[in-house]
């Protein structure tokens, strides 16, 4: 028996793709191949070489390469899809749908052919719909195709709560349900600070403001950046998911997964709490929502169905 390092392919070597590669290399999680379009192959190779040269300083021994040829993702264990266009100020995630759906279909065909046993994590927006497109195109089992939104959205909510309370961010525990849009559902009832319900520590009006800021968290950064969307925290979220799979951590995380009746959702991919481990999505955790939460969740699901209807 011989052991080898996990192989991680990252499709799209732009802001999020390159940042994920850097974080994966720093954590020495596996060998990395970045893939971008032929016109940007040299740019991607430049980024790969730059990240590789951080290795001696970081004491990290992994390979980092870049290519535009999908043959080079052969036998990847995990493939992350960041390919596509990102939002600019004034754009919704849905504005990206036609361009990105076509890119995700092409990319998914290649993954199906060259890395048929891989686990796929989709980041490209609108991510709930793009996860569905990837699942449909690859035909992979549902435990192996998932999307990232809830870890980022939860991290934003936790950041704002920690700032408001001037307390350590790691003491905040919460999660966000639903689609990755302005209708997402931060679950206040399940939000704790060092085990204490947040509602005991902050007034309701302030909590509502933090919920609203979380929902619009992506847009706030887009406005500030002026060109492009967030990438450091999204990359950290992806790396967290990869780690849970590679290390078989069986973590409870909000992840976009294909639902067949759970949470009364049928035939759509949407963010819910799951167990993430060595088999990818190991199970979905179903919670009883109260009337208000269910209504907000239904609204979010409706938006995801509407987005999907544009491409179905
Ligand atoms: P970016 O423009 O910096 O990078 C995208 C890269 O994809 C570019 O380098 C582009 O050349 C490449 N690309 C396009 N078509 C390709 C193809 N067919 N094959 C390979 N590569 C291809 O964008 P970014 O900031 O890295 O964002 C990437 C995507 O992720 C966007 O759709 C963005 O909206 C989304 N995003 C989602 C979340 C989330 O939480 N789900 C968070 C941040 C960004």
Boltz pocket constraint, residues with backbone or C-beta under 6 A from the ligand:
constraints:
  - pocket:
      binder: B
      contacts: [[A, 11], [A, 12], [A, 13], [A, 14], [A, 15], [A, 16], [A, 17], [A, 35], [A, 36], [A, 37], [A, 40], [A, 81], [A, 82], [A, 83], [A, 84], [A, 85], [A, 86], [A, 87], [A, 96], [A, 100], [A, 103], [A, 106], [A, 107], [A, 122], [A, 123], [A, 124], [A, 125], [A, 126], [A, 127], [A, 148], [A, 149], [A, 152], [A, 180], [A, 228], [A, 229], [A, 230], [A, 231], [A, 234]]
      max_distance: 6.0
